Amino acid sequence: MISNDNDPELNGKYLGTISSDFIKICENLKEASYQVRKRGFSEYPIFPISKNEQPIGQLFLSKKEKPIDWNYYITYLDEFVQRKLITEDALDQFKNSYKDPDEFCCLFVVDETFTNFLYIPYPND
């Protein structure tokens, strides 16, 4: 289900709970990604996820309101650049590695000791 170029540390510690969440809310994420692009906000929607509150993006789906293990936020590339989480010189590299948003969801996993991008393919309809 997860693409090969994801960090191996993700596999053991995070993949199970992220995958089980993703199945439940993937349609919400896919639609939100589509709306961000359709409305011209960004071609690079990003969904930061964390177990606790975090400052990147706006809360989109809360584990308090849904039966999920992570909180899902929504933002896009510009905020990552403004916060200097992606530097100007790494911008082209990020854009080149960003996967087709109609087929993949770009998550940004935020945990106490770990932060990383993760691309999960949407299930085929």
Secondary structure, DSSP 8 states (H G I E B T S, - for coil): ---TTS-HHHHHHTHHHHHHHHHHHHHHHHHHHHHHHHTTS-S-EEEEEESS--SSSEEEE-TTTSS-SSEEEEEEHHHHHHTTSS-GGGHHHHHHH---TTTEEEEEEEETTEEEEEEEE----
